[in-house]
């Protein structure tokens, strides 16, 4: 029997509600598919920062390194600046563990209505591959003459050939496993150094994949095409910033940010990968018991797939869609339903036990 040790970091806000929901589903799946999964809880959050001055202990990364995966809820709370909370927890984990691939599926699940008129599940089914460790989200820069009329702020983007080529190869390889189409997000008509370099590397790597249909769009028109022509896309690859922007728009056209899963992958498996729903901590609904657990349950399915439990991962996704098609009583408020976090989770568990 396979045994998996998972580091659980519920984090802030609704993360503390949906991560326990995901763990409940994981335990049912483990029993059904005969594997063992053990979660160790780490209470690192903005509350940790307010009480200790750090988002996690100095040896936090060392503590996480031995786990098979990390299950993260959400990071962020109004009392702590966002750049403090993210750079104190989420981003150090991504970078220290070289989780350079961020995968964000965009799929119109059965039972959910897209805000795009006339679009069904066959029209919205693609994956965004985001470079996760460099690009525009760089620590390079600073301020001088702060607080004066001469204040200067410098923020530099860092693109390396090593980092760019490896994310592009990952995206091309994923396209080979899917419909054989890859779209690259760029802005080389306005960003004069990094984006022409990105385009050059796309062209160079594409020569290794002659069977992949390659398209390229500037980020501004690409966002419009997501809305007007979502059926055009299969795999979309972008830099850290562009991938981040697109991967919020994607779930929006698929019905709700509350269903948005993600994976931060270290493909070489030299470090643990991290799996997180990307709906944020949602302070406005935290503590009300109405947060949508589907993003977390879908994220769990991605984690199980990564761990090699493909049958359990598929059963998890099937149970999600069974619940979403059952009616408004099993869907949460963001999807036009009346379910609570608890009742939606229990419906998924019942679907797993029946099917």
WOGI-V754588 format. One record per residue. N is the residue number from 1. OMEGA is omega in radians with two decimals (NA if undefined). Layout:
# WOGI-V754588
{{N/OMEGA} {N/OMEGA}}
This chain:
# WOGI-V754588
{{1/3.10} {2/3.13} {3/-3.09} {4/3.07} {5/-3.05} {6/3.03} {7/-3.13} {8/3.10} {9/-3.11} {10/3.08} {11/-2.98} {12/2.98} {13/-3.08} {14/3.02} {15/-3.13} {16/3.10} {17/-3.03} {18/3.10} {19/3.03} {20/3.09} {21/3.12} {22/3.13} {23/3.08} {24/-3.14} {25/3.13} {26/-3.11} {27/3.08} {28/3.12} {29/3.13} {30/3.13} {31/-3.10} {32/-3.03} {33/2.95} {34/2.93} {35/-3.12} {36/3.11} {37/-3.07} {38/-3.14} {39/3.01} {40/-3.02} {41/3.02} {42/-3.04} {43/3.13} {44/-3.02} {45/3.05} {46/3.06} {47/3.05} {48/3.14} {49/-3.10} {50/-3.11} {51/-3.04} {52/-3.11} {53/3.08} {54/3.13} {55/3.09} {56/-3.12} {57/3.13} {58/3.13} {59/-3.08} {60/-3.14} {61/3.09} {62/3.12} {63/-3.07} {64/-2.91} {65/-3.05} {66/-3.08} {67/3.12} {68/3.12} {69/3.12} {70/-3.12} {71/-3.01} {72/3.14} {73/-3.13} {74/3.13} {75/3.06} {76/3.10} {77/-3.03} {78/-3.09} {79/3.13} {80/3.12} {81/-3.06} {82/-3.11} {83/3.09} {84/-3.09} {85/-3.10} {86/-3.12} {87/3.09} {88/-3.07} {89/-3.01} {90/-3.04} {91/3.05} {92/3.10} {93/-3.14} {94/-3.01} {95/-3.14} {96/-3.13} {97/3.05} {98/3.11} {99/-2.95} {100/3.10} {101/3.00} {102/-3.10} {103/3.13} {104/3.11} {105/3.04} {106/-3.10} {107/3.05} {108/-3.09} {109/3.06} {110/3.14} {111/3.12} {112/3.12} {113/3.09} {114/3.02} {115/3.08} {116/-3.05} {117/3.02} {118/-3.12} {119/3.12} {120/-3.11} {121/-3.14} {122/-3.10} {123/-3.04} {124/-3.13} {125/3.14} {126/-3.10} {127/3.05} {128/3.08} {129/-3.06} {130/3.00} {131/-2.83} {132/-2.99} {133/3.14} {134/3.12} {135/-3.04} {136/-3.12} {137/-3.06} {138/3.05} {139/-3.07} {140/-3.14} {141/3.11} {142/3.12} {143/2.95} {144/-3.09} {145/-3.08} {146/3.08} {147/3.12} {148/3.11} {149/3.12} {150/-3.08} {151/3.13} {152/3.10} {153/3.14} {154/3.09} {155/-3.08} {156/3.00} {157/-3.14} {158/3.06} {159/3.06} {160/3.09} {161/3.13} {162/-3.09} {163/-3.13} {164/-3.09} {165/-3.07} {166/3.10} {167/3.11} {168/3.11} {169/3.11} {170/-3.12} {171/3.10} {172/3.12} {173/3.11} {174/3.11} {175/3.09} {176/-3.12} {177/-3.10} {178/-3.03} {179/3.08} {180/3.13} {181/3.11} {182/3.06} {183/3.11} {184/3.07} {185/-3.11} {186/2.99} {187/-3.02} {188/3.06} {189/-3.10} {190/3.14} {191/-2.75} {192/-3.10} {193/-3.00} {194/-3.06} {195/2.98} {196/3.06} {197/3.11} {198/-3.13} {199/3.11} {200/-3.13} {201/3.05} {202/-3.14} {203/-3.12} {204/-3.11} {205/-3.13} {206/3.12} {207/3.08} {208/-3.07} {209/-3.04} {210/-3.10} {211/-3.13} {212/3.05} {213/-3.06} {214/3.02} {215/-3.11} {216/3.11} {217/2.96} {218/-2.98} {219/-3.10} {220/3.13} {221/3.12} {222/3.09} {223/3.09} {224/3.14} {225/3.06} {226/-3.11} {227/-3.04} {228/-3.04} {229/-3.10} {230/-3.13} {231/3.10} {232/-2.84} {233/3.10} {234/3.00} {235/3.12} {236/-3.13} {237/-3.13} {238/3.07} {239/-3.06} {240/-3.12} {241/-3.09} {242/3.09} {243/3.13} {244/-3.13} {245/-3.09} {246/-3.05} {247/2.88} {248/3.10} {249/-3.10} {250/3.12} {251/3.12} {252/3.12} {253/3.09} {254/2.97} {255/-3.09} {256/3.01} {257/3.13} {258/3.09} {259/-2.97} {260/3.08} {261/3.00} {262/3.06} {263/3.02} {264/-2.90} {265/2.87} {266/-3.00} {267/-3.13} {268/3.14} {269/3.01} {270/3.09} {271/3.07} {272/2.99} {273/-3.07} {274/-3.07} {275/-3.03} {276/2.89} {277/-2.99} {278/3.09} {279/-3.10} {280/-3.06} {281/3.02} {282/-3.12} {283/-3.08} {284/3.13} {285/-3.11} {286/3.10} {287/-3.11} {288/3.12} {289/-3.10} {290/-3.13} {291/-3.13} {292/3.14} {293/-3.03} {294/3.12} {295/-3.14} {296/3.14} {297/3.06} {298/3.06} {299/3.05} {300/3.11} {301/3.10} {302/3.12} {303/3.13} {304/3.07} {305/3.13} {306/-3.13} {307/3.12} {308/3.13} {309/-3.03} {310/-3.12} {311/3.11} {312/3.12} {313/3.14} {314/3.10} {315/3.12} {316/3.12} {317/3.12} {318/3.14} {319/3.07} {320/-3.07} {321/3.02} {322/-3.13} {323/-3.10} {324/3.13} {325/-3.05} {326/-3.14} {327/-3.05} {328/-3.11} {329/3.13} {330/3.12} {331/-3.13} {332/-2.99} {333/-3.11} {334/3.11} {335/3.08} {336/-3.10} {337/-3.10} {338/-3.06} {339/2.98} {340/3.04} {341/-3.08} {342/-3.08} {343/3.08} {344/3.11} {345/3.14} {346/3.10} {347/3.08} {348/3.14} {349/3.12} {350/3.09} {351/3.09} {352/-3.09} {353/-3.10} {354/-3.02} {355/NA}}
